[in-house]
Amino acid sequence: MSSLEVRIERVVYGALGLARIVDEPNTSSAQVAFVPYTLSGELIDAERTADANELKALRILEASPERVPPGCPHFGVCGGCQLQMASYKEQIRLKTEVLRESLIRAGVADLPEIAVHAAEPWQYRNRIRLHVTRSDGTLRLGYRARESRRVVPIATCPIAADLLWNAAETMLTLANRHADIERWLDAATEVELFCNAEMSQLQLSLLSTGMSFPAPESFHKAMRGMHHNLPQLAGAGALRVHPRTGQLQKELAKWGADGLNYEVAGERYWIARGGFSQVNRFLLPTMVDLVCAKRSGRVAWDLFAGVGLFARVLARQFGQVTAVEANATAARELTAALQRLGGQHKGVAAVTDDFLRDAVVQRERPDLVVLDPPRAGAGSKVCERLEQLAPPQIVYVSCDPVTLGRDLAELQKIYDIEALHLIDLFPQTYHQEAVVQLRRRS
């Protein structure tokens, strides 16, 4: 297959370099193609792939001045990171441009200047999930290759907190001489490791899609052996999950505490093993501050509330806080935490759209609504109901600039964007977080 030279015009969402292929020199038509691991302005010697819209870079003929050596030996093979070849300054610039272009393309008007918040770009992750595999008869841990089901065994992960990778290495080392650890690792499909910001506590989960497992007593022995060599280990669990959906089907064994304490902005949160939390241990206080600081009033709602990262701070500033979370267990735990701050605060186990529909009927009117939806965004129904309720202020926390743009274009019917913040929660990857502060037009 012959190669072709292409110039990268810009980098688009997904950390893909956009290039144009001109098949006939004397024609003005060109095919748009995307080249992973490239930067704006670079001249690339590339070849076509099975995907008609993607090229594979063979050589960098003219490199960007912002190209740097990647910080991980697995970069380009492991699918976890996409931007390690770019200086951190360039990563921030690219993400800022992607956010701005995504919102403009969606029809969002009158964008303010984007304020950027960043921190240490390495060792920031407080959670990693590794696949268990055997290579030449030896147990190994790894990540998926880019756009593949193939597992790449890895020897390091520089974006993970030191404690997490230390725990992974300890487990593999002990498996060579501790039969119980080896049995449980062999039975597992994945290992999830989660630590608090200070790396003083660690939770370990073994996830399996199989049907045959060692006895629970063997798990207790295995985790006692881990704890002896890794005193930060606070608790561990072995779980059977559905092979297709990943949904929990059965707890097979557990040892120690069921979660850990995680402190953010003066609040101590109990994160149950396997529970959701943001992964950047350096920037969570900044995120909470952007959402909650200098806000007060009578009633605030925290929608898609999770563990109550925002609700618990808001409960110290508002007369009444309602946190809405679809997971019933999380909502119960959140209610207990909120009511310790005052009986008027509560958690509600409900889908956000259902909660808002009932609120419209009952003519409830909060002073502030915070929403932090999943990647799919809030959606048109939620946005329409918010317009009907018309709270004076909305703070929208988003992890996807495309769905954020769609929702903001709808909300702009009655809201102005007061401030737009980009928080780089995921350095070395194309993922980003945004916080948008909205105020209702009078």
C-alpha positions in Angstrom: 0.0 0.0 0.0 1.5 3.3 -1.1 1.9 6.2 1.4 0.8 9.8 1.0 1.8 13.1 2.5 -0.8 15.1 4.4 -0.8 18.3 6.4 -2.6 18.4 9.7 -4.9 21.4 9.7 -6.1 21.2 13.3 -6.8 18.7 16.1 -10.5 17.9 16.6 -12.4 16.3 19.5 -11.0 12.9 20.1 -7.4 14.1 19.7 -7.5 13.4 16.0 -5.6 15.4 13.5 -7.8 16.6 10.6 -6.2 16.4 7.2 -7.5 16.6 3.6 -6.6 14.0 0.9 -6.6 15.3 -2.7 -6.7 12.3 -5.0 -6.4 14.2 -8.2 -3.9 17.1 -8.2 -5.9 19.3 -10.5 -9.2 19.1 -8.6 -10.5 21.2 -5.8 -12.3 18.3 -4.1 -10.7 16.7 -1.1 -11.6 13.9 1.3 -11.4 14.7 5.0 -9.4 12.1 7.0 -8.3 11.9 10.6 -4.8 10.9 11.9 -4.4 9.9 15.5 -1.3 11.1 17.5 -0.7 14.1 15.3 -0.6 17.9 16.0 -1.7 21.0 14.2 0.6 22.0 11.3 2.5 18.8 11.1 3.4 17.2 7.7 2.8 13.5 7.9 3.7 10.5 5.8 0.6 8.3 6.3 -1.1 5.3 4.9 -4.8 4.4 4.5 -6.5 2.1 7.0 -9.5 -0.2 6.9 -11.5 2.8 8.1 -11.9 5.1 5.0 -11.9 8.2 7.2 -8.7 7.4 9.2 -5.1 7.4 8.3 -2.2 5.9 10.1 0.9 8.1 10.6 4.1 6.4 9.4 6.5 9.2 9.9 6.5 12.8 11.0 8.1 14.7 8.2 7.7 18.2 9.8 7.0 18.1 13.5 5.1 20.7 15.5 7.3 22.7 17.9 4.9 21.5 20.6 5.7 17.8 20.0 7.4 16.3 23.0 8.6 12.7 23.9 5.7 10.8 25.6 6.0 10.2 29.3 4.9 6.5 29.1 6.6 3.7 27.2 3.2 2.2 26.3 1.8 5.4 24.7 0.5 4.8 21.2 -0.2 1.1 21.9 -2.3 1.4 25.1 -5.6 3.1 24.3 -5.8 5.1 27.6 -4.0 8.3 26.5 -4.1 10.2 23.3 -2.1 13.5 23.8 1.1 12.5 25.5 3.0 13.6 22.4 1.9 17.2 23.0 3.4 19.7 25.5 1.0 20.3 28.4 0.6 23.9 27.2 -0.5 22.6 23.8 -2.9 20.1 25.4 -4.7 23.0 27.2 -4.8 25.1 24.0 -6.3 22.2 22.0 -8.9 21.4 24.6 -9.9 25.1 24.9 -10.3 25.3 21.1 -12.3 22.1 21.0 -14.7 23.4 23.7 -15.1 26.8 22.0 -15.7 25.2 18.5 -18.1 22.6 19.9 -20.3 25.3 21.5 -20.2 27.6 18.5 -21.1 24.7 16.1 -24.1 23.9 18.4 -25.3 27.4 18.0 -24.4 28.8 21.4 -24.0 32.5 21.2 -22.2 35.2 23.2 -19.5 33.0 24.6 -17.3 34.6 27.3 -13.6 34.0 27.5 -12.9 30.5 28.7 -11.1 30.4 32.0 -8.8 27.4 32.3 -8.0 25.5 35.5 -5.1 22.9 35.5 -2.8 21.2 37.9 -0.1 18.5 37.9 -0.6 16.5 34.6 0.9 13.2 35.9 0.0 10.8 38.8 -3.4 12.5 39.1 -5.8 9.6 38.8 -7.2 8.2 42.0 -8.8 5.2 40.2 -7.6 2.8 37.6 -9.1 -0.4 36.2 -6.8 -3.0 34.8 -7.5 -6.2 32.8 -6.1 -9.5 34.1 -4.3 -11.6 31.5 -1.6 -14.3 31.3 1.4 -13.8 29.1 3.8 -16.8 28.6 2.2 -18.3 31.7 2.8 -15.2 33.8 0.0 -13.2 35.3 0.0 -9.6 33.9 -2.2 -6.5 34.2 -3.0 -4.2 31.4 -5.3 -1.8 29.5 -7.1 -2.3 26.2 -5.3 -1.3 23.0 -6.7 1.6 21.0 -10.0 0.7 19.4 -9.4 -3.0 20.2 -10.4 -5.7 22.6 -6.8 -6.8 22.8 -5.2 -6.3 26.3 -1.8 -4.6 26.4 0.2 -5.8 29.4 1.8 -2.8 31.0 4.8 -2.2 33.3 3.8 1.3 34.4 1.0 4.0 34.3 2.4 7.5 34.9 -1.0 9.1 35.1 -2.0 7.0 38.1 -1.3 7.9 41.7 1.8 6.2 42.9 -0.1 4.1 45.4 -2.3 2.6 42.7 0.5 1.3 40.5 2.4 0.2 43.7 -0.6 -1.9 44.6 -0.8 -3.4 41.2 2.9 -4.4 41.3 2.5 -5.7 44.8 -0.4 -7.9 43.8 1.5 -9.4 40.8 4.7 -10.0 42.9 2.7 -11.7 45.7 0.8 -13.9 43.2 4.1 -15.6 42.5 4.4 -16.9 46.0 0.9 -16.6 47.6 -1.4 -19.3 46.2 -4.6 -17.5 47.4 -3.8 -14.3 45.6 -2.9 -16.2 42.5 -6.2 -18.1 42.5 -8.3 -15.0 42.9 -6.3 -13.1 40.2 -6.7 -16.0 37.9 -10.5 -16.0 38.5 -10.7 -12.2 37.9 -11.3 -10.4 34.6 -10.4 -7.0 35.9 -8.9 -5.3 39.0 -10.1 -1.9 40.1 -7.9 0.2 42.5 -9.1 3.4 44.2 -7.3 5.7 46.7 -8.1 8.9 48.5 -6.3 12.1 47.6 -3.6 11.7 50.2 -3.0 8.1 49.2 -3.5 7.0 52.8 -6.3 4.6 52.0 -6.9 2.1 49.2 -9.8 0.0 48.0 -9.4 -3.0 45.8 -12.1 -4.7 43.7 -11.7 -8.0 41.7 -14.3 -8.2 39.0 -15.1 -11.5 37.3 -17.4 -12.6 34.5 -16.8 -16.3 35.2 -18.8 -18.9 37.1 -16.1 -20.7 39.2 -14.4 -19.0 42.1 -12.2 -19.9 45.1 -13.8 -20.1 48.6 -14.4 -16.8 50.4 -11.9 -17.9 53.1 -9.3 -17.9 50.5 -10.1 -14.3 49.6 -9.7 -13.3 53.2 -6.2 -15.0 53.3 -5.3 -13.3 50.1 -6.2 -9.8 51.3 -4.5 -10.3 54.6 -1.4 -11.0 52.7 -1.9 -7.9 50.6 -2.5 -5.8 53.6 0.7 -7.1 55.3 2.7 -5.8 52.3 0.4 -2.8 51.5 -0.8 -1.2 54.8 -2.9 1.4 53.0 -5.3 -1.3 51.9 -8.5 -0.5 53.8 -10.9 -3.0 52.1 -11.4 -5.3 49.2 -14.2 -7.1 47.4 -14.7 -9.8 44.8 -17.6 -9.3 42.5 -19.3 -11.3 39.7 -20.4 -8.9 37.0 -22.5 -9.5 33.8 -20.1 -10.3 30.9 -21.8 -7.9 28.5 -23.2 -5.1 30.6 -20.7 -5.1 33.5 -23.6 -4.8 36.0 -23.0 -6.3 39.5 -24.6 -9.7 39.8 -23.2 -11.0 43.1 -20.7 -10.2 45.8 -18.5 -13.2 46.2 -16.3 -12.2 49.1 -15.2 -9.1 51.0 -12.5 -8.1 53.4 -12.1 -4.9 55.5 -14.0 -1.7 55.1 -16.7 -1.3 52.4 -15.3 2.1 51.2 -13.0 4.9 52.2 -13.2 8.5 53.4 -12.4 11.1 50.8 -12.0 14.7 51.8 -12.7 17.6 49.4 -13.1 21.3 50.3 -13.4 20.6 54.0 -16.1 17.9 53.5 -15.5 14.2 54.2 -17.3 11.9 51.8 -17.7 8.2 52.2 -17.1 6.6 48.8 -18.4 3.0 48.8 -16.2 0.5 47.0 -17.1 0.7 43.3 -19.0 4.0 43.8 -18.5 6.9 41.4 -16.2 9.7 42.1 -14.2 12.2 40.0 -10.7 10.8 39.2 -8.5 13.8 39.4 -7.2 14.0 43.0 -5.7 17.5 42.5 -8.5 19.5 41.0 -11.6 18.4 42.9 -11.4 21.3 45.4 -11.2 23.7 42.4 -14.3 22.1 40.8 -16.3 22.3 44.0 -15.3 26.0 44.5 -16.4 26.9 40.9 -19.8 25.3 41.4 -20.5 26.3 45.0 -18.5 29.3 46.2 -20.3 32.6 47.0 -23.7 31.0 46.4 -26.5 31.2 49.0 -30.2 31.4 49.2 -33.4 29.6 50.2 -33.5 26.4 48.0 -30.9 24.6 45.9 -31.2 21.4 43.9 -28.3 19.2 42.9 -29.4 17.0 40.0 -27.5 13.9 39.0 -26.0 14.2 42.5 -23.9 11.1 42.8 -22.2 11.0 46.3 -23.3 14.7 46.9 -20.0 16.3 46.0 -21.8 19.6 45.5 -25.0 19.1 47.6 -23.1 18.7 50.9 -21.2 22.0 50.4 -24.4 23.8 49.3 -26.2 22.5 52.4 -24.0 24.8 54.5 -25.1 27.8 52.3 -28.8 27.3 51.5 -31.8 26.9 53.7 -32.9 23.7 52.0 -31.0 21.4 49.6 -32.5 18.5 47.6 -30.1 16.1 45.9 -31.5 14.0 43.1 -29.8 10.7 42.3 -31.2 7.8 40.3 -29.3 5.1 42.3 -31.5 4.3 45.3 -28.6 3.2 47.5 -26.6 6.3 46.8 -29.7 8.5 47.4 -30.2 6.9 50.8 -26.6 7.4 51.8 -26.8 11.0 50.6 -30.0 11.6 52.6 -28.3 10.4 55.8 -25.2 12.6 55.1 -27.4 15.7 54.3 -29.6 15.3 57.3 -26.7 15.4 59.6 -26.4 19.0 58.4 -30.1 19.7 59.0 -33.3 17.8 58.8 -34.6 20.1 56.0 -32.1 18.7 53.5 -32.8 15.5 51.6 -31.8 13.0 48.9 -34.4 11.8 46.4 -34.0 8.5 44.5 -35.4 9.5 41.1 -34.5 10.0 37.5 -33.9 13.7 37.0 -36.5 14.1 34.3 -39.2 12.6 36.5 -38.2 14.8 39.4 -38.4 17.9 37.3 -41.8 16.9 35.8 -43.3 16.6 39.2 -41.7 19.9 40.3 -43.2 21.7 37.3 -46.7 20.4 38.3 -46.2 21.4 41.9 -44.8 24.8 40.9 -41.7 24.5 42.9 -39.1 27.2 42.4 -35.4 26.7 43.5 -33.0 29.6 43.7 -30.2 27.5 42.2 -30.0 24.3 40.2 -26.7 22.4 39.8 -26.7 19.6 37.2 -23.8 17.2 36.5 -25.2 14.7 34.0 -23.3 11.8 32.4 -21.6 12.1 29.0 -25.0 11.9 27.2 -25.8 15.3 28.7 -29.0 16.6 30.4 -31.1 16.2 27.3 -33.9 18.2 25.7 -36.6 17.2 28.2 -34.6 18.2 31.2 -33.6 21.5 29.6 -37.2 22.3 28.7 -38.4 21.6 32.2 -35.7 23.8 33.6 -36.9 26.6 31.3 -40.4 26.0 32.7 -39.2 26.2 36.3 -36.9 29.2 35.4 -34.6 29.2 38.5 -32.5 32.4 38.7 -29.2 30.5 38.4 -28.0 27.2 36.9 -24.6 25.7 37.1 -24.0 23.1 34.5 -21.1 20.6 34.9 -20.3 18.7 31.7 -17.8 16.1 30.7 -18.7 16.3 26.9 -18.4 19.5 24.9 -20.8 18.2 22.2 -23.7 17.4 24.4 -23.0 20.5 26.5 -23.3 22.6 23.3 -26.6 21.0 22.5 -28.0 21.7 25.9 -26.7 25.2 26.2 -28.2 26.1 22.9 -31.6 25.2 24.3 -31.1 26.9 27.7 -30.0 30.1 26.0 -33.6 30.8 25.2 -33.9 32.3 28.6 -30.4 32.2 30.1 -27.2 34.1 29.6 -23.8 32.5 30.1 -22.1 34.4 32.9 -18.8 32.4 33.0 -17.3 29.4 31.2 -14.6 27.3 32.8 -12.5 24.5 31.4 -11.1 22.1 34.1 -8.5 19.8 32.9 -9.5 16.7 34.9 -7.9 14.3 32.4 -4.4 15.4 31.3 -2.8 13.4 28.5 -6.2 12.4 27.2 -8.7 14.3 25.0 -11.4 14.2 27.8 -12.3 17.5 29.5 -14.7 18.9 32.1 -16.5 22.2 31.8 -18.4 24.3 34.4 -20.9 26.8 33.0 -22.5 29.4 35.2 -25.9 30.6 33.8 -28.2 33.4 34.9 -31.8 33.9 33.9 -32.5 37.0 31.8 -34.8 39.4 33.6 
